[in-house]
Amino acid sequence: MTKRAPTVTSSSAGEKLKEELALSRCREQHATTYIREKVNQLLELMGTQPLRPEELDDDNLISIDPIGIVANSFGQVLEHLRRTNRELRIAHDEIQAIFDSAGAGILVLDNELRVMACNSRFRDFFSLDDTFLHARACKSIIKCPDCPSAECTATRIITTGEPIHEADRKFGNRHFSVAGAPINNESGEVSQVILVFTDITDRKRAELEIQQLAYYDTLTGLPNRVLLKDRLHQLLAQAARDHRMVAVMFLDLDRFKGINDTLGHAVGDALLSEVAQRIVGCVRKTDTVSRIGGDEFVILLSSVVHEEDAVLVAKKILEAMTAHFVIPPHEIYCSTSIGIAFYPMDGENSETLLKHADTAMYQSKEEGRSTYRFFSREMNTKSVERLLLETSLRKALERGEFYLCYHPLLDLRSGNVISCEALIRWRHPDLGLIGPDRFIPLAEETGLIIPIGEWVLREACRQFSRWRDEGFILQRIAVNISACQFRQENLLETISRVLRETGTGPSSLELELTETTIMHNPEKAKLVLNELRSLGVHLSIDDFGTGYSSLSYLKLFPIDRLKIAHTFVRDITTDSDDAAIAEAIIAMARTLNMRVVAEGVERQDQLDFLNSHNCDEMQGYYFCRPLQGEEFGKMLKELAEKGGGELFKIRSGEGWSTNEGS
């Protein structure tokens, strides 16, 4: 019998079909679930709510076109990206514009000090072109000797994670204020560093200029008084620790005011600058030379071992000043007087040392100028007295402590009193009588001679008018004019006003000037003297022969009288040189049509010599001492009554011997 293959029963085939259908549904469910999840993800990306199960069943979901959804959504995403990129580009351009317009230079580095970004101001600061700088090393773009400082700053920020501010960092010839801060990534680590460079070069220059103005003399460039005191304070502190000496030298130019007034302030300033250079050339670089005002200089010598160290410097300065200064078109000779004080012997603080050095300087001036003197306690006492005298002098005029005495002048031919010289005296309420030799130089130095001189002029003219009203006839009254008064621009106006106020005629007034006063600036003196002559007053040169006169100028001056200095008259009969000088002055005056007055005549032999050589007038104690106004009037009255017959027999002690100080 033939074998048949086993047949599949209907029941087994049905089971198998069911299994295949179940597997198919499972696969469909998985596909549907997968599609649903992906569609939901896509919808979420598109900003749409996910599908709810009840919205679509699984069979209908299969009919959705996922490819179409993806295609449409991808198009929307691309459009969104394009729009976002446009907005980012606009924002980037705006940020870059702000970045470039910042007043400071901005540099961004990564943590390996490579350039990530920089603005245009930064490129300008360091002369960088517009080439691509990204990822270049910092040191390759900031090319200057100090460039490691920028790297060091960035390295410190990376290491510490803290911001840094450096107030003044110099790159080449420019100064910057540098501020730096870290930029952290998501892990909190420093990934980048931003550095902000602010150019402070102009500010530093302004600060230096302000400092220069505050601490340095604008004319000479030397330290001024403020910086001098600071340096002296530090020097004294160091000297105290090291047990060393310090020398303070006070310098003042001799007769500088005359140079300044005569040749002008421009020449004076140029001279001060030249003097400053010479002084600096005489000291060490560690020493300080300062100008504290006017023609005053102070030198600080550190590490002084012996007093001789300061002496060597002083001598070197005095030697340097002997050569003339060329200030075109002038050649000027100018000396200096120096005072020296030492720490700690003469003072332990800056104020005391400067004061004592100043005191010693004045002593050197009084002892001849162009020299140096050490401070001593005796000087301090004298300085205090001088200060008290100056203080009293400033109040003497308003308190009425001055008065005038009058010294007669006699005509040697007629024997008559023809004029007198007004002499100022000071009666101090506590110190008593103070001689002119003490207070006149002080008045000239302080400028008080101007109001005092005008008072003398006015009081003398008033007295002359009173004598005239009383019937006493004098040819003139002489008043001394100081160099300060002579240099005044309003001298002519002052004299005219005084003459007008007192009712004194110009021809009754004689102005006495010294040789030094008129020869200091002969050309200007000639103009002033001619103006005074045109006013009608008489002019005389006092103490002739003691100064320097150029005959070529003297003959051009409108001078009426020469007064032979008493120093020549004193030994005129015993010293052949003095006699020769007196004879020469008399002969010269006659040649120039000037009258000659001999001062300081005290003996008969002097009078005889002057008579024999045809001197015109005399003045001296041989006749009488200076008298106050009322006493002088009494003398004139008595002489008028005597008729002048016994004129030269009336001497001090026999006639008008009233003490001028009474």
Helices and strands as residue ranges (DSSP letters): H 10-45, H 58-63, H 66-101, E 105-110, E 115-118, H 120-125, G 138-140, H 148-160, E 164-171, E 174-184, E 190-199, H 201-215, H 225-242, E 245-253, H 256-263, H 265-280, E 288-293, E 296-304, H 307-320, E 325-327, E 330-332, E 336-343, H 350-366, E 372-374, H 377-396, E 402-411, E 417-428, E 432-434, H 436-446, H 449-469, E 476-480, H 483-486, H 491-502, G 506-508, E 509-514, H 515-519, H 522-535, E 538-544, H 551-554, E 561-564, H 566-570, H 576-591, E 595-599, H 604-612, E 617-619, E 627-628, H 629-642, G 647-649
